[in-house]
Amino acid sequence: MTCLPSVWRRRATSKPRAPSNAYDANADESRYLLGRDHRATHEAAFLAKSESLYGMKGVDLPSYEPRLADTWKAYRADHEDKRFTGELRRELDNITFPGERAAAGRDTLSGRLPWAVACLLAAAVLAALGLRPRLAEFR
């Protein structure tokens, strides 16, 4: 099972049902991963909510991620491709501002990840340098 793309949560916020379905599907995914007792129930709930958001019919868990990737890739190549329907599709068809389609398809962390890693490394180095004199007191 895969996490719902961040674009779903971003674009779905203007529709009343979509954000709650996206968060519920994410919760079902977590329950599926953590609870072994009711996996079939959580899988069915995830797929039902995902279908309302993305509109892919006739998928099961093993075929879900590859079909999701295929339909999203086809849509990005041709915005008239109708392989998926649902809340996300209605939102993408409702794009009205210049640059909005590009922003909807862009991953929110792609530009920030290198900076986040650099900041974490800098914090680790500075912490080590700051602790060095204190640790020397115990030798």
Secondary structure, DSSP 8 states (H G I E B T S, - for coil): -----HHHHHHHTTSSHHHHHHHHHHHHHHHHHH-STTHHHHHHHHHHHHHHHH---S--HHHHHHHHHHHHHHHHH-TT--S--SHHHHHHHT--STTHHHHHHS-TTTTTHHHHHHHHHHHHHHHHHHHHHHHHTT-
